[in-house]
Amino acid sequence: MNRREAVRLFEAVRLLTALPMVKSIEVASVSPRDVIVIESEKILSQSASENLKAFVKRIWPDNKCVVLCDGLKLRIAREV
């Protein structure tokens, strides 16, 4: 991780910890092919979901983002 990536990660962690719906944050290496999944136990409005996606796009511009709320879970079934 270079300095620029570290600064972006620090900013993301700082802003996400300010959100009341976030219980914990884990740091992981993210490649451009990874999809960022944000889960919330509460129902989020469409605009809140779009704002979260826009924020993630600023931090990880090459990644796709999915926002799930109200207990929705995302699973991937990979071809064997």
N, C-alpha and C positions, 0 to 999 in steps of 0.2 A: 504494500500500500504506500503510495507516495503522499507527499504533504497535502496536495490538493484534494485527494480522495479522503484523507484523514479529516480535513477541515469540513468537507461536505458531510461526512459521517457524523462528526461532532454536532454540526448544525441540525441534522436530522434527529439525532438523539435528543438534543435540547428541546426542539419543538415538539417532538412526539411525547416526551415526558410531561409537557404542559397540558396535554389532552387528558381530561378526566377519565376517558374510557380505556386508556392504556394501562394494563396491569404489569406488564414486564416487557423488556426489550432484550433481544439477543442479537449479538453481532456475528455476522457471517460474511464470507466472501461471496460476492455477487458477480456472476458473469452476464454478458449481454443477452444470453439465451434464457436466463432465469426469469420467472414471473414473480413479481412481488405480490404477496397475498396479505391483505389487511383484514383481520377479523374483529368484529365488535359484537358483544353480547346484546347491545342495545340496538334499536331500530334507528337507522340513519336516514336522513332526508336525501333526496337525489342530489341536491346542491352540496351537502356535506360530503357525500361520496365523490362527487366530481372535484371538490376542493382537495380531498385527500389524494386523488389520482394526479391532479395537477402538481401538488407538492412533491409527490414521489417522482414525477417526471423531471422536476428541477434537479433532484438529487441523482437519479439514475435515468438519464434521458434515453438510453438504449433499451430499457426494459419495459415490459408490459406490466400492468397493475390490475388486480382484481380486488374489489371491496365487497366483503361478505358481512352481513349483519343479522341480528335476530336469530342467532344460533345456526345459521347456514354453515355447512362445511363443504370443502372442495377436496375431492379425491381424484387422482389420476390412475386410470387402469392402463398399464403399459402392455404393449403387444409382446408376447414371449417369443 
